Amino acid sequence: MSELAAPDDLLDERSLSKLKWRCRRGLLENDLFIERFFQRHEAGLTVRQAQGLNTLMDLSDNDLLDLLLRRRQPEGELATADLNEVLHMLRT
């Protein structure tokens, strides 16, 4: 993700590859959500969406799974429109 990229620019191939590597998780359940997400959305991912996904990847596996399964909703710094958009994309 180049510093010059606008938030709504599509993610370039190199940045997409790095993002996929970053999204590898220890829990199979999380990996299944993420794998399906990339199958559906990788061609149209924007820089902004990648930033939201990176924020989610900072969470522990259990916290991420709780969000994916709707056991809890994003709070505090996580409660942003960008992150909620990516979370919705992961869930559907």
The first five atom37 places (N, CA, C, CB, O) and aatype in JSON, in Angstrom:
{
  "aatype": [12, 15, 6, 10, 0, 0, 14, 3, 3, 10, 10, 3, 6, 1, 15, 10, 15, 11, 10, 11, 17, 1, 4, 1, 1, 7, 10, 10, 6, 2, 3, 10, 13, 9, 6, 1, 13, 13, 5, 1, 8, 6, 0, 7, 10, 16, 19, 1, 5, 0, 5, 7, 10, 2, 16, 10, 12, 3, 10, 15, 3, 2, 3, 10, 10, 3, 10, 10, 10, 1, 1, 1, 5, 14, 6, 7, 6, 10, 0, 16, 0, 3, 10, 2, 6, 19, 10, 8, 12, 10, 1, 16],
  "atom_mask": [
    [1, 1, 1, 1, 1],
    [1, 1, 1, 1, 1],
    [1, 1, 1, 1, 1],
    [1, 1, 1, 1, 1],
    [1, 1, 1, 1, 1],
    [1, 1, 1, 1, 1],
    [1, 1, 1, 1, 1],
    [1, 1, 1, 1, 1],
    [1, 1, 1, 1, 1],
    [1, 1, 1, 1, 1],
    [1, 1, 1, 1, 1],
    [1, 1, 1, 1, 1],
    [1, 1, 1, 1, 1],
    [1, 1, 1, 1, 1],
    [1, 1, 1, 1, 1],
    [1, 1, 1, 1, 1],
    [1, 1, 1, 1, 1],
    [1, 1, 1, 1, 1],
    [1, 1, 1, 1, 1],
    [1, 1, 1, 1, 1],
    [1, 1, 1, 1, 1],
    [1, 1, 1, 1, 1],
    [1, 1, 1, 1, 1],
    [1, 1, 1, 1, 1],
    [1, 1, 1, 1, 1],
    [1, 1, 1, 0, 1],
    [1, 1, 1, 1, 1],
    [1, 1, 1, 1, 1],
    [1, 1, 1, 1, 1],
    [1, 1, 1, 1, 1],
    [1, 1, 1, 1, 1],
    [1, 1, 1, 1, 1],
    [1, 1, 1, 1, 1],
    [1, 1, 1, 1, 1],
    [1, 1, 1, 1, 1],
    [1, 1, 1, 1, 1],
    [1, 1, 1, 1, 1],
    [1, 1, 1, 1, 1],
    [1, 1, 1, 1, 1],
    [1, 1, 1, 1, 1],
    [1, 1, 1, 1, 1],
    [1, 1, 1, 1, 1],
    [1, 1, 1, 1, 1],
    [1, 1, 1, 0, 1],
    [1, 1, 1, 1, 1],
    [1, 1, 1, 1, 1],
    [1, 1, 1, 1, 1],
    [1, 1, 1, 1, 1],
    [1, 1, 1, 1, 1],
    [1, 1, 1, 1, 1],
    [1, 1, 1, 1, 1],
    [1, 1, 1, 0, 1],
    [1, 1, 1, 1, 1],
    [1, 1, 1, 1, 1],
    [1, 1, 1, 1, 1],
    [1, 1, 1, 1, 1],
    [1, 1, 1, 1, 1],
    [1, 1, 1, 1, 1],
    [1, 1, 1, 1, 1],
    [1, 1, 1, 1, 1],
    [1, 1, 1, 1, 1],
    [1, 1, 1, 1, 1],
    [1, 1, 1, 1, 1],
    [1, 1, 1, 1, 1],
    [1, 1, 1, 1, 1],
    [1, 1, 1, 1, 1],
    [1, 1, 1, 1, 1],
    [1, 1, 1, 1, 1],
    [1, 1, 1, 1, 1],
    [1, 1, 1, 1, 1],
    [1, 1, 1, 1, 1],
    [1, 1, 1, 1, 1],
    [1, 1, 1, 1, 1],
    [1, 1, 1, 1, 1],
    [1, 1, 1, 1, 1],
    [1, 1, 1, 0, 1],
    [1, 1, 1, 1, 1],
    [1, 1, 1, 1, 1],
    [1, 1, 1, 1, 1],
    [1, 1, 1, 1, 1],
    [1, 1, 1, 1, 1],
    [1, 1, 1, 1, 1],
    [1, 1, 1, 1, 1],
    [1, 1, 1, 1, 1],
    [1, 1, 1, 1, 1],
    [1, 1, 1, 1, 1],
    [1, 1, 1, 1, 1],
    [1, 1, 1, 1, 1],
    [1, 1, 1, 1, 1],
    [1, 1, 1, 1, 1],
    [1, 1, 1, 1, 1],
    [1, 1, 1, 1, 1]
  ],
  "atom_positions": [
    [[0.83, -1.17, 0.0], [0.0, 0.0, 0.0], [0.88, 1.23, 0.0], [-0.95, 0.0, 1.2], [1.42, 1.63, 1.03]],
    [[1.0, 1.8, -1.11], [1.82, 2.98, -1.26], [1.26, 4.14, -0.47], [1.94, 3.34, -2.73], [0.05, 4.29, -0.33]],
    [[2.17, 4.97, 0.04], [1.73, 6.15, 0.78], [0.99, 7.11, -0.15], [2.92, 6.86, 1.43], [0.22, 7.95, 0.33]],
    [[1.21, 7.01, -1.45], [0.56, 7.89, -2.4], [-0.8, 7.38, -2.84], [1.45, 8.07, -3.6], [-1.53, 8.09, -3.54]],
    [[-1.16, 6.18, -2.46], [-2.43, 5.6, -2.88], [-3.59, 6.28, -2.15], [-2.44, 4.09, -2.61], [-3.53, 6.52, -0.95]],
    [[-4.63, 6.57, -2.91], [-5.84, 7.14, -2.32], [-6.63, 6.01, -1.66], [-6.71, 7.86, -3.41], [-6.51, 4.85, -2.08]],
    [[-7.43, 6.32, -0.64], [-8.15, 5.28, 0.1], [-9.04, 4.4, -0.78], [-8.99, 5.91, 1.15], [-9.21, 3.21, -0.48]],
    [[-9.6, 4.95, -1.84], [-10.49, 4.17, -2.69], [-9.81, 3.57, -3.91], [-11.63, 5.02, -3.13], [-10.47, 2.99, -4.77]],
    [[-8.48, 3.71, -4.0], [-7.73, 3.05, -5.07], [-7.75, 1.54, -4.82], [-6.26, 3.57, -5.13], [-7.78, 1.08, -3.68]],
    [[-7.75, 0.78, -5.91], [-7.67, -0.67, -5.78], [-6.29, -1.05, -5.26], [-7.96, -1.37, -7.12], [-5.29, -0.39, -5.55]],
    [[-6.26, -2.11, -4.52], [-5.02, -2.62, -3.95], [-4.17, -3.21, -5.07], [-5.3, -3.68, -2.85], [-4.68, -3.96, -5.91]],
    [[-2.88, -2.88, -5.1], [-2.02, -3.46, -6.13], [-1.67, -4.9, -5.77], [-0.73, -2.62, -6.31], [-1.89, -5.35, -4.65]],
    [[-1.14, -5.61, -6.75], [-0.87, -7.04, -6.59], [0.08, -7.34, -5.43], [-0.3, -7.61, -7.88], [-0.14, -8.28, -4.67]],
    [[1.12, -6.56, -5.31], [2.1, -6.77, -4.24], [1.47, -6.55, -2.86], [3.32, -5.83, -4.41], [1.68, -7.34, -1.94]],
    [[0.69, -5.49, -2.73], [0.02, -5.21, -1.46], [-1.0, -6.29, -1.13], [-0.66, -3.83, -1.51], [-1.16, -6.66, 0.03]],
    [[-1.7, -6.78, -2.15], [-2.66, -7.86, -1.94], [-1.97, -9.12, -1.45], [-3.43, -8.14, -3.24], [-2.46, -9.79, -0.54]],
    [[-0.83, -9.44, -2.03], [-0.07, -10.61, -1.6], [0.37, -10.48, -0.15], [1.16, -10.81, -2.5], [0.26, -11.44, 0.62]],
    [[0.86, -9.31, 0.23], [1.27, -9.07, 1.62], [0.07, -9.18, 2.57], [1.92, -7.68, 1.76], [0.18, -9.74, 3.66]],
    [[-1.06, -8.65, 2.13], [-2.26, -8.7, 2.96], [-2.71, -10.14, 3.18], [-3.39, -7.89, 2.33], [-3.07, -10.52, 4.3]],
    [[-2.69, -10.93, 2.13], [-3.07, -12.34, 2.27], [-2.16, -13.06, 3.26], [-3.03, -13.05, 0.9], [-2.62, -13.85, 4.09]],
    [[-0.88, -12.79, 3.18], [0.07, -13.4, 4.11], [-0.23, -12.95, 5.54], [1.52, -13.05, 3.72], [-0.19, -13.76, 6.46]],
    [[-0.52, -11.69, 5.72], [-0.82, -11.12, 7.04], [-2.09, -11.73, 7.63], [-0.97, -9.61, 6.94], [-2.24, -11.79, 8.85]],
    [[-3.0, -12.16, 6.78], [-4.3, -12.66, 7.24], [-4.29, -14.13, 7.64], [-5.31, -12.47, 6.16], [-5.32, -14.67, 8.05]],
    [[-3.16, -14.78, 7.55], [-3.09, -16.18, 7.98], [-3.29, -16.24, 9.49], [-1.73, -16.84, 7.57], [-2.63, -15.51, 10.24]],
    [[-4.19, -17.11, 9.93], [-4.55, -17.17, 11.33], [-4.3, -18.55, 11.9], [-6.0, -16.78, 11.51], [-4.11, -19.52, 11.17]],
    [[-4.3, -18.63, 13.23], [-4.1, -19.89, 13.92], [-5.36, -20.71, 14.06], [0.0, 0.0, 0.0], [-5.28, -21.94, 14.2]],
    [[-6.52, -20.07, 14.04], [-7.78, -20.79, 14.15], [-8.36, -21.08, 12.77], [-8.79, -20.0, 14.99], [-8.51, -20.18, 11.95]],
    [[-8.68, -22.32, 12.52], [-9.25, -22.73, 11.24], [-10.52, -21.95, 10.94], [-9.53, -24.24, 11.24], [-10.75, -21.57, 9.79]],
    [[-11.35, -21.72, 11.95], [-12.61, -21.01, 11.73], [-12.36, -19.62, 11.13], [-13.39, -20.88, 13.06], [-13.06, -19.21, 10.2]],
    [[-11.37, -18.91, 11.66], [-11.03, -17.6, 11.1], [-10.52, -17.73, 9.67], [-9.97, -16.9, 11.98], [-10.9, -16.95, 8.8]],
    [[-9.67, -18.72, 9.44], [-9.13, -18.92, 8.09], [-10.24, -19.18, 7.07], [-8.14, -20.1, 8.09], [-10.14, -18.74, 5.93]],
    [[-11.29, -19.87, 7.48], [-12.39, -20.15, 6.56], [-13.12, -18.87, 6.17], [-13.37, -21.15, 7.18], [-13.44, -18.68, 5.0]],
    [[-13.38, -18.0, 7.14], [-13.99, -16.7, 6.84], [-13.1, -15.9, 5.89], [-14.24, -15.91, 8.15], [-13.57, -15.33, 4.91]],
    [[-11.81, -15.86, 6.2], [-10.86, -15.05, 5.43], [-10.69, -15.6, 4.01], [-9.51, -14.99, 6.14], [-10.63, -14.83, 3.05]],
    [[-10.6, -16.92, 3.89], [-10.46, -17.53, 2.57], [-11.66, -17.19, 1.68], [-10.31, -19.05, 2.7], [-11.5, -16.84, 0.52]],
    [[-12.85, -17.3, 2.25], [-14.07, -16.97, 1.49], [-14.09, -15.49, 1.12], [-15.33, -17.34, 2.31], [-14.49, -15.12, 0.01]],
    [[-13.65, -14.64, 2.03], [-13.57, -13.21, 1.78], [-12.7, -12.92, 0.56], [-13.02, -12.48, 3.01], [-13.1, -12.18, -0.33]],
    [[-11.51, -13.51, 0.53], [-10.61, -13.26, -0.6], [-11.16, -13.85, -1.9], [-9.24, -13.84, -0.32], [-10.99, -13.25, -2.96]],
    [[-11.81, -14.99, -1.84], [-12.4, -15.56, -3.06], [-13.43, -14.61, -3.66], [-13.06, -16.91, -2.75], [-13.53, -14.5, -4.88]],
    [[-14.18, -13.93, -2.82], [-15.25, -13.05, -3.3], [-14.79, -11.63, -3.61], [-16.34, -13.0, -2.27], [-15.32, -11.01, -4.54]],
    [[-13.82, -11.12, -2.87], [-13.55, -9.69, -2.91], [-12.15, -9.26, -3.33], [-13.82, -9.13, -1.6], [-11.91, -8.06, -3.49]],
    [[-11.21, -10.18, -3.51], [-9.83, -9.76, -3.71], [-9.63, -8.88, -4.95], [-8.95, -10.96, -3.81], [-8.78, -7.98, -4.93]],
    [[-10.37, -9.11, -6.0], [-10.18, -8.33, -7.23], [-10.6, -6.87, -7.07], [-10.96, -8.96, -8.38], [-10.13, -6.01, -7.81]],
    [[-11.47, -6.59, -6.11], [-11.96, -5.23, -5.95], [-11.6, -4.57, -4.64], [0.0, 0.0, 0.0], [-12.17, -3.54, -4.29]],
    [[-10.64, -5.15, -3.91], [-10.27, -4.57, -2.61], [-9.6, -3.22, -2.77], [-9.34, -5.52, -1.85], [-8.73, -3.03, -3.62]],
    [[-10.02, -2.29, -1.94], [-9.43, -0.95, -1.96], [-8.39, -0.82, -0.85], [-10.52, 0.13, -1.81], [-8.33, -1.65, 0.06]],
    [[-7.6, 0.21, -0.93], [-6.6, 0.5, 0.09], [-7.29, 0.68, 1.44], [-5.79, 1.78, -0.28], [-6.8, 0.18, 2.46]],
    [[-8.41, 1.38, 1.46], [-9.15, 1.62, 2.7], [-9.64, 0.31, 3.31], [-10.35, 2.56, 2.43], [-9.53, 0.11, 4.52]],
    [[-10.18, -0.58, 2.49], [-10.64, -1.87, 2.99], [-9.48, -2.7, 3.52], [-11.38, -2.64, 1.88], [-9.62, -3.4, 4.53]],
    [[-8.35, -2.63, 2.85], [-7.16, -3.35, 3.32], [-6.72, -2.83, 4.68], [-6.01, -3.22, 2.3], [-6.29, -3.6, 5.53]],
    [[-6.82, -1.53, 4.89], [-6.46, -0.96, 6.19], [-7.41, -1.47, 7.27], [-6.5, 0.58, 6.14], [-6.98, -1.79, 8.38]],
    [[-8.7, -1.56, 6.96], [-9.66, -2.11, 7.9], [-9.37, -3.56, 8.22], [0.0, 0.0, 0.0], [-9.45, -3.98, 9.38]],
    [[-9.02, -4.33, 7.2], [-8.69, -5.74, 7.4], [-7.42, -5.88, 8.24], [-8.53, -6.46, 6.05], [-7.35, -6.75, 9.11]],
    [[-6.44, -5.05, 7.98], [-5.21, -5.08, 8.79], [-5.51, -4.78, 10.26], [-4.2, -4.06, 8.25], [-4.92, -5.39, 11.15]],
    [[-6.42, -3.86, 10.51], [-6.81, -3.56, 11.9], [-7.43, -4.78, 12.55], [-7.79, -2.37, 11.94], [-7.14, -5.08, 13.71]],
    [[-8.28, -5.48, 11.82], [-8.88, -6.71, 12.36], [-7.82, -7.77, 12.64], [-9.92, -7.26, 11.4], [-7.94, -8.53, 13.6]],
    [[-6.79, -7.83, 11.8], [-5.75, -8.83, 11.97], [-4.87, -8.55, 13.2], [-4.89, -8.9, 10.72], [-4.13, -9.43, 13.63]],
    [[-4.96, -7.35, 13.75], [-4.24, -7.04, 14.98], [-4.89, -7.69, 16.2], [-4.16, -5.53, 15.18], [-4.27, -7.77, 17.26]],
    [[-6.12, -8.16, 16.04], [-6.84, -8.78, 17.16], [-6.34, -10.21, 17.38], [-8.35, -8.78, 16.89], [-5.75, -10.83, 16.49]],
    [[-6.58, -10.71, 18.57], [-6.28, -12.12, 18.84], [-7.26, -12.97, 18.05], [-6.37, -12.44, 20.39], [-8.31, -12.49, 17.62]],
    [[-6.91, -14.23, 17.85], [-7.79, -15.13, 17.1], [-9.18, -15.21, 17.74], [-7.18, -16.52, 17.01], [-10.18, -15.17, 17.03]],
    [[-9.24, -15.32, 19.05], [-10.53, -15.45, 19.72], [-11.37, -14.18, 19.61], [-10.33, -15.8, 21.19], [-12.58, -14.25, 19.42]],
    [[-10.73, -13.01, 19.73], [-11.47, -11.75, 19.59], [-11.98, -11.59, 18.17], [-10.57, -10.56, 19.98], [-13.1, -11.13, 17.96]],
    [[-11.17, -11.96, 17.19], [-11.6, -11.88, 15.8], [-12.78, -12.82, 15.56], [-10.44, -12.24, 14.85], [-13.76, -12.42, 14.92]],
    [[-12.7, -14.02, 16.05], [-13.79, -14.98, 15.86], [-15.07, -14.48, 16.52], [-13.4, -16.36, 16.44], [-16.15, -14.65, 15.96]],
    [[-14.97, -13.87, 17.68], [-16.17, -13.31, 18.34], [-16.84, -12.27, 17.45], [-15.8, -12.68, 19.69], [-18.06, -12.22, 17.38]],
    [[-16.05, -11.44, 16.78], [-16.61, -10.45, 15.87], [-17.23, -11.11, 14.64], [-15.54, -9.44, 15.44], [-18.32, -10.75, 14.21]],
    [[-16.53, -12.07, 14.08], [-17.02, -12.75, 12.88], [-18.33, -13.49, 13.14], [-15.97, -13.71, 12.36], [-19.2, -13.54, 12.27]],
    [[-18.45, -14.07, 14.33], [-19.65, -14.83, 14.68], [-20.73, -13.97, 15.32], [-19.29, -15.96, 15.6], [-21.75, -14.49, 15.77]],
    [[-20.5, -12.67, 15.37], [-21.45, -11.71, 15.95], [-21.69, -11.93, 17.44], [-22.78, -11.79, 15.22], [-22.75, -11.57, 17.96]],
    [[-20.73, -12.51, 18.12], [-20.83, -12.65, 19.58], [-20.65, -11.3, 20.26], [-19.78, -13.64, 20.09], [-21.13, -11.07, 21.37]],
    [[-19.94, -10.42, 19.56], [-19.78, -9.04, 20.02], [-19.61, -8.14, 18.81], [-18.57, -8.9, 21.0], [-19.34, -8.6, 17.7]],
    [[-19.76, -6.85, 19.05], [-19.64, -5.84, 18.0], [-18.39, -5.0, 18.25], [-20.92, -4.95, 17.94], [-17.93, -4.9, 19.39]],
    [[-17.84, -4.4, 17.21], [-16.66, -3.55, 17.39], [-16.97, -2.39, 18.34], [-16.18, -3.01, 16.03], [-18.03, -1.76, 18.27]],
    [[-16.03, -2.12, 19.22], [-16.18, -1.03, 20.19], [-14.94, -0.16, 20.17], [-16.45, -1.58, 21.61], [-13.88, -0.58, 19.71]],
    [[-15.08, 1.04, 20.68], [-13.94, 1.95, 20.81], [-13.3, 2.25, 19.48], [0.0, 0.0, 0.0], [-13.98, 2.64, 18.53]],
    [[-11.99, 2.08, 19.42], [-11.23, 2.38, 18.19], [-11.64, 1.49, 17.02], [-9.74, 2.23, 18.46], [-11.41, 1.85, 15.87]],
    [[-12.23, 0.35, 17.31], [-12.64, -0.57, 16.24], [-13.96, -0.16, 15.61], [-12.74, -1.99, 16.78], [-14.3, -0.64, 14.53]],
    [[-14.71, 0.69, 16.25], [-16.04, 1.05, 15.78], [-15.98, 2.15, 14.71], [-16.91, 1.52, 16.96], [-16.5, 3.24, 14.9]],
    [[-15.33, 1.84, 13.59], [-15.24, 2.78, 12.48], [-16.05, 2.25, 11.3], [-13.75, 3.02, 12.07], [-16.3, 1.05, 11.2]],
    [[-16.45, 3.14, 10.43], [-17.23, 2.75, 9.24], [-16.41, 1.81, 8.35], [-17.66, 4.0, 8.44], [-16.96, 0.84, 7.82]],
    [[-15.13, 2.09, 8.19], [-14.28, 1.25, 7.33], [-14.16, -0.16, 7.87], [-12.89, 1.87, 7.18], [-14.29, -1.13, 7.12]],
    [[-13.92, -0.28, 9.16], [-13.77, -1.6, 9.76], [-15.1, -2.35, 9.71], [-13.28, -1.48, 11.21], [-15.12, -3.54, 9.43]],
    [[-16.2, -1.66, 9.98], [-17.51, -2.32, 9.92], [-17.83, -2.79, 8.51], [-18.6, -1.37, 10.41], [-18.46, -3.83, 8.33]],
    [[-17.4, -2.03, 7.5], [-17.62, -2.46, 6.12], [-16.89, -3.76, 5.84], [-17.16, -1.37, 5.15], [-17.46, -4.68, 5.25]],
    [[-15.63, -3.84, 6.24], [-14.85, -5.05, 6.01], [-15.4, -6.21, 6.83], [-13.37, -4.81, 6.36], [-15.45, -7.34, 6.35]],
    [[-15.81, -5.95, 8.05], [-16.39, -7.0, 8.89], [-17.66, -7.55, 8.24], [-16.7, -6.45, 10.3], [-17.88, -8.76, 8.24]],
    [[-18.48, -6.67, 7.69], [-19.68, -7.12, 6.98], [-19.3, -7.98, 5.78], [-20.54, -5.9, 6.52], [-19.92, -9.01, 5.53]],
    [[-18.29, -7.57, 5.05], [-17.83, -8.34, 3.9], [-17.33, -9.72, 4.33], [-16.73, -7.58, 3.16], [-17.56, -10.71, 3.63]],
    [[-16.66, -9.8, 5.45], [-16.17, -11.08, 5.97], [-17.32, -11.99, 6.4], [-15.21, -10.84, 7.14], [-17.25, -13.21, 6.23]],
    [[-18.35, -11.4, 6.97], [-19.46, -12.18, 7.51], [-20.4, -12.71, 6.45], [-20.23, -11.34, 8.47], [-21.05, -13.74, 6.66]],
    [[-20.48, -12.04, 5.29], [-21.47, -12.45, 4.28], [-20.85, -13.25, 3.17], [-22.17, -11.25, 3.69], [-21.55, -13.68, 2.25]]
  ]
}
